[in-house]
Amino acid sequence: KPVAPPPNNPLALKACATMAGRLLVQEVKAREIYDSRGNPTVEVDVITSDGFCFRAAVPSGASTGVYEALELRDGQKMPEGLPLPYPEAAKRCMGKGVLRAVENVNTIIGPKLKGMDVTDQVGIDKLMVETLDGSRNEWGWSKARLGANAILGVSMAICRAGAAANEMALYEYIAKLARRPNDKIVMTVPGFNVINGGSHAGNRLACQEFMILPVGAASFKEAVIIGAEVYHTLRACIKKKYGQDACNVGDEGGFAPSVQDNNEALDILMEAIKLSGHEAKVKIGTDVAASEFYNAETKRYDLDFKNPNGSTDDMKKSAAEMVDYYKAWLAKYPLVSIEDPFDQDDW
């Protein structure tokens, strides 16, 4: 039978976990760290009853959709009943600090999870989302009160602990939680984000990402080698055509040449793929992030939305015109993936 652990005695907690054959949450700690863009984010440690630490850090994108869960930043309007950690918190880090989210983990979430079985992923997630947070909007549970960044950090750390408790690799454990078979494992094809635009770069390129996908590689190792060789060949091509300054990179490490036309970016990418000798093994993917340049009032996509002088009418496309735009891509380039080609509400 399950054994209820004493709440404040670590040794007794460990003994009870051993007796019950379970791995329990002993402590949850959160802190503010900085991501690859230099912005604050949440890191969470889950300390289990056997003394091990399981850590997770929360990712945060540059472009987000309106239907995504709501992360909590110190500069945001305060959720009802939750004060700032200290008066100046909203001003530090350009308002992007996450001290409130950290505080929510340390004072609200952590104490409630103490003594819970780390393998109860569903139960812990439901407790955090539906009970401890409880905020909803028209699209469902929004995580606005405690912050999606607080809840996700804890959930990921718990997942790592659960995988260890089951003596499984993390990917196997996630498959188990999803009730998916894991007896036939296939390594994913790595995607390399090699040209940046949109919200990821300071150029005028509308599309956010252009990626190479080495689908013809015989192994993951070969795919990485192909990706590296195409990347460095692309650098040489950009330097030759646009100069050394054009070899600067965007937020995610892709080159950000000063080009406006998406087709021009695709052309130079194809040149690099051919020169690298890997044309037969490489396809192209793109994340358009079309919501970033969609005008809901005019229902037009502005392909020159970053022009400081404003764009011309011929750069503003309807949804039907964007369909034709993508069809022309598919006819000319080896595209196999187009992410977010339209606005999230343009149906």
KOLMIDREN-115912 format. One line per field, with one value per residue (C-alpha): residue number from 1; chain; x, y, z. Coordinates in steps of 0.25 Angstrom, whole numbers, always signed. Layout:
BEGIN
num = NUM; ... .
cadena = A; ... .
c1 = X; ... .
c2 = Y; ... .
c3 = Z; ... .
END
This chain:
BEGIN
num = 1; 2; 3; 4; 5; 6; 7; 8; 9; 10; 11; 12; 13; 14; 15; 16; 17; 18; 19; 20; 21; 22; 23; 24; 25; 26; 27; 28; 29; 30; 31; 32; 33; 34; 35; 36; 37; 38; 39; 40; 41; 42; 43; 44; 45; 46; 47; 48; 49; 50; 51; 52; 53; 54; 55; 56; 57; 58; 59; 60; 61; 62; 63; 64; 65; 66; 67; 68; 69; 70; 71; 72; 73; 74; 75; 76; 77; 78; 79; 80; 81; 82; 83; 84; 85; 86; 87; 88; 89; 90; 91; 92; 93; 94; 95; 96; 97; 98; 99; 100; 101; 102; 103; 104; 105; 106; 107; 108; 109; 110; 111; 112; 113; 114; 115; 116; 117; 118; 119; 120; 121; 122; 123; 124; 125; 126; 127; 128; 129; 130; 131; 132; 133; 134; 135; 136; 137; 138; 139; 140; 141; 142; 143; 144; 145; 146; 147; 148; 149; 150; 151; 152; 153; 154; 155; 156; 157; 158; 159; 160; 161; 162; 163; 164; 165; 166; 167; 168; 169; 170; 171; 172; 173; 174; 175; 176; 177; 178; 179; 180; 181; 182; 183; 184; 185; 186; 187; 188; 189; 190; 191; 192; 193; 194; 195; 196; 197; 198; 199; 200; 201; 202; 203; 204; 205; 206; 207; 208; 209; 210; 211; 212; 213; 214; 215; 216; 217; 218; 219; 220; 221; 222; 223; 224; 225; 226; 227; 228; 229; 230; 231; 232; 233; 234; 235; 236; 237; 238; 239; 240; 241; 242; 243; 244; 245; 246; 247; 248; 249; 250; 251; 252; 253; 254; 255; 256; 257; 258; 259; 260; 261; 262; 263; 264; 265; 266; 267; 268; 269; 270; 271; 272; 273; 274; 275; 276; 277; 278; 279; 280; 281; 282; 283; 284; 285; 286; 287; 288; 289; 290; 291; 292; 293; 294; 295; 296; 297; 298; 299; 300; 301; 302; 303; 304; 305; 306; 307; 308; 309; 310; 311; 312; 313; 314; 315; 316; 317; 318; 319; 320; 321; 322; 323; 324; 325; 326; 327; 328; 329; 330; 331; 332; 333; 334; 335; 336; 337; 338; 339; 340; 341; 342; 343; 344; 345; 346; 347 .
cadena = A; A; A; A; A; A; A; A; A; A; A; A; A; A; A; A; A; A; A; A; A; A; A; A; A; A; A; A; A; A; A; A; A; A; A; A; A; A; A; A; A; A; A; A; A; A; A; A; A; A; A; A; A; A; A; A; A; A; A; A; A; A; A; A; A; A; A; A; A; A; A; A; A; A; A; A; A; A; A; A; A; A; A; A; A; A; A; A; A; A; A; A; A; A; A; A; A; A; A; A; A; A; A; A; A; A; A; A; A; A; A; A; A; A; A; A; A; A; A; A; A; A; A; A; A; A; A; A; A; A; A; A; A; A; A; A; A; A; A; A; A; A; A; A; A; A; A; A; A; A; A; A; A; A; A; A; A; A; A; A; A; A; A; A; A; A; A; A; A; A; A; A; A; A; A; A; A; A; A; A; A; A; A; A; A; A; A; A; A; A; A; A; A; A; A; A; A; A; A; A; A; A; A; A; A; A; A; A; A; A; A; A; A; A; A; A; A; A; A; A; A; A; A; A; A; A; A; A; A; A; A; A; A; A; A; A; A; A; A; A; A; A; A; A; A; A; A; A; A; A; A; A; A; A; A; A; A; A; A; A; A; A; A; A; A; A; A; A; A; A; A; A; A; A; A; A; A; A; A; A; A; A; A; A; A; A; A; A; A; A; A; A; A; A; A; A; A; A; A; A; A; A; A; A; A; A; A; A; A; A; A; A; A; A; A; A; A; A; A; A; A; A; A; A; A; A; A; A; A; A; A; A; A; A; A; A; A; A; A; A; A; A; A; A; A; A; A .
c1 = +0; +5; +12; +9; +23; +25; +25; +37; +47; +56; +61; +47; +43; +54; +51; +36; +39; +47; +37; +26; +35; +33; +41; +35; +37; +46; +48; +45; +55; +54; +63; +65; +75; +78; +75; +82; +76; +81; +66; +63; +56; +52; +61; +55; +62; +53; +60; +55; +54; +67; +75; +76; +74; +66; +67; +60; +60; +48; +50; +44; +42; +43; +30; +18; +3; -9; -14; -1; +0; +3; +17; +19; +28; +31; +28; +14; +1; +0; -10; -20; -15; +0; +9; +23; +35; +40; +36; +47; +45; +37; +48; +60; +63; +54; +42; +45; +50; +43; +45; +30; +29; +41; +34; +22; +30; +37; +25; +13; +16; +28; +21; +9; +17; +25; +23; +16; +21; +29; +23; +9; +12; -3; -7; +4; +1; -14; -11; -2; -11; -25; -24; -12; -13; -27; -28; -36; -39; -48; -38; -36; -26; -17; -7; -7; -7; +5; +11; +13; +28; +27; +18; +26; +39; +34; +26; +39; +48; +37; +37; +52; +51; +40; +48; +59; +49; +45; +60; +56; +62; +54; +49; +44; +37; +30; +25; +20; +13; +7; +3; +11; +20; +35; +40; +42; +51; +55; +65; +59; +65; +72; +68; +78; +73; +83; +76; +69; +58; +45; +46; +59; +68; +70; +69; +56; +54; +39; +41; +46; +54; +60; +65; +73; +68; +78; +67; +77; +87; +89; +92; +90; +105; +105; +93; +101; +113; +105; +98; +112; +117; +105; +106; +120; +118; +107; +115; +125; +114; +108; +122; +125; +112; +109; +122; +127; +117; +106; +111; +106; +96; +82; +76; +77; +90; +86; +92; +84; +88; +82; +72; +58; +53; +50; +53; +67; +70; +65; +74; +87; +83; +81; +95; +101; +95; +100; +114; +115; +112; +100; +89; +84; +82; +77; +63; +58; +49; +44; +36; +29; +23; +12; +5; +17; +13; -2; -11; -25; -32; -27; -26; -12; +1; +12; +25; +33; +27; +41; +43; +45; +39; +26; +24; +18; +4; +10; +17; +4; -3; -16; -17; -20; -8; +0; -4; +1; +14; +16; +12; +23; +33; +29; +31; +45; +51; +52; +43; +37; +32; +25; +22; +12; +9; -3; -8; -14; -28; -28; -37 .
c2 = +0; +14; +21; +35; +42; +52; +66; +71; +60; +56; +43; +39; +43; +35; +23; +23; +24; +12; +4; +8; +5; +19; +32; +44; +59; +64; +78; +87; +99; +110; +121; +131; +128; +134; +128; +128; +142; +148; +148; +143; +129; +119; +107; +97; +86; +75; +68; +54; +45; +38; +51; +52; +65; +66; +79; +86; +100; +106; +111; +123; +127; +141; +139; +134; +131; +137; +122; +119; +117; +130; +131; +141; +152; +163; +174; +169; +174; +167; +155; +158; +156; +153; +165; +167; +160; +174; +188; +190; +176; +181; +190; +180; +172; +181; +176; +162; +156; +144; +146; +145; +131; +127; +131; +124; +111; +112; +117; +111; +99; +93; +91; +85; +75; +70; +55; +53; +41; +46; +36; +42; +52; +54; +56; +66; +74; +74; +79; +90; +94; +92; +94; +102; +112; +110; +121; +120; +128; +125; +114; +106; +106; +118; +117; +132; +132; +124; +125; +115; +116; +113; +101; +96; +96; +88; +78; +75; +73; +64; +56; +54; +49; +40; +34; +31; +25; +15; +13; +18; +28; +41; +38; +24; +30; +41; +30; +22; +34; +36; +21; +20; +8; +9; -4; +2; +15; +23; +35; +48; +56; +68; +81; +93; +107; +114; +127; +135; +146; +151; +153; +146; +156; +170; +169; +171; +156; +153; +138; +135; +122; +115; +101; +90; +75; +64; +54; +45; +43; +29; +32; +44; +46; +47; +57; +66; +66; +70; +81; +86; +86; +93; +103; +107; +107; +116; +125; +126; +128; +140; +146; +146; +152; +162; +164; +160; +168; +160; +147; +152; +143; +144; +140; +125; +124; +125; +135; +148; +155; +168; +163; +166; +155; +141; +135; +142; +135; +122; +123; +126; +114; +105; +110; +106; +92; +89; +94; +86; +73; +69; +73; +59; +57; +71; +76; +90; +94; +108; +114; +126; +130; +138; +143; +153; +160; +158; +170; +165; +178; +177; +162; +164; +158; +169; +162; +175; +178; +182; +193; +206; +214; +205; +194; +196; +190; +179; +173; +171; +158; +152; +138; +133; +140; +134; +120; +123; +129; +115; +107; +115; +111; +96; +96; +102; +97; +84; +89; +78; +86; +99; +103; +114; +118; +126; +134; +126; +131; +132; +121 .
c3 = +0; -2; +9; +13; +15; +26; +20; +26; +29; +17; +23; +26; +12; +5; +14; +11; -4; -3; +5; -5; -17; -22; -25; -19; -20; -9; -13; -25; -28; -39; -43; -54; -65; -78; -92; -105; -108; -95; -89; -76; -75; -64; -60; -50; -42; -36; -25; -22; -10; -14; -14; -29; -37; -50; -57; -69; -75; -82; -97; -102; -116; -123; -130; -123; -127; -119; -116; -109; -94; -87; -81; -69; -70; -59; -68; -71; -65; -51; -51; -40; -26; -30; -26; -32; -25; -22; -27; -38; -44; -56; -60; -60; -73; -81; -74; -78; -65; -59; -44; -42; -50; -41; -29; -33; -34; -21; -12; -19; -28; -21; -7; -13; -21; -9; -7; -20; -29; -40; -50; -48; -60; -63; -49; -46; -59; -56; -42; -47; -59; -54; -39; -35; -47; -51; -61; -74; -86; -98; -103; -91; -79; -81; -70; -68; -53; -50; -64; -74; -73; -58; -61; -73; -65; -54; -64; -72; -59; -54; -67; -66; -52; -57; -68; -58; -48; -60; -64; -78; -87; -88; -102; -98; -86; -93; -103; -92; -86; -100; -101; -113; -117; -115; -121; -134; -132; -144; -142; -147; -159; -153; -159; -160; -159; -169; -173; -164; -166; -160; -145; -145; -152; -155; -171; -179; -182; -178; -176; -162; -166; -177; -174; -180; -178; -181; -184; -192; -182; -178; -163; -153; -153; -168; -168; -158; -167; -179; -171; -167; -181; -187; -176; -178; -193; -192; -184; -195; -205; -197; -195; -210; -214; -203; -195; -182; -174; -180; -173; -159; -153; -147; -134; -137; -144; -158; -168; -169; -182; -186; -196; -198; -207; -202; -215; -215; -202; -207; -220; -212; -203; -215; -220; -207; -207; -221; -219; -206; -215; -206; -216; -217; -202; -197; -197; -192; -181; -177; -166; -172; -158; -167; -155; -153; -166; -167; -166; -161; -165; -180; -180; -187; -185; -186; -191; -189; -175; -169; -180; -171; -183; -184; -195; -208; -212; -220; -208; -201; -204; -202; -197; -211; -216; -205; -210; -224; -217; -210; -222; -230; -219; -220; -235; -234; -221; -214; -203; -194; -182; -181; -166; -163; -177; -173; -161; -150; -152; -168; -171 .
END
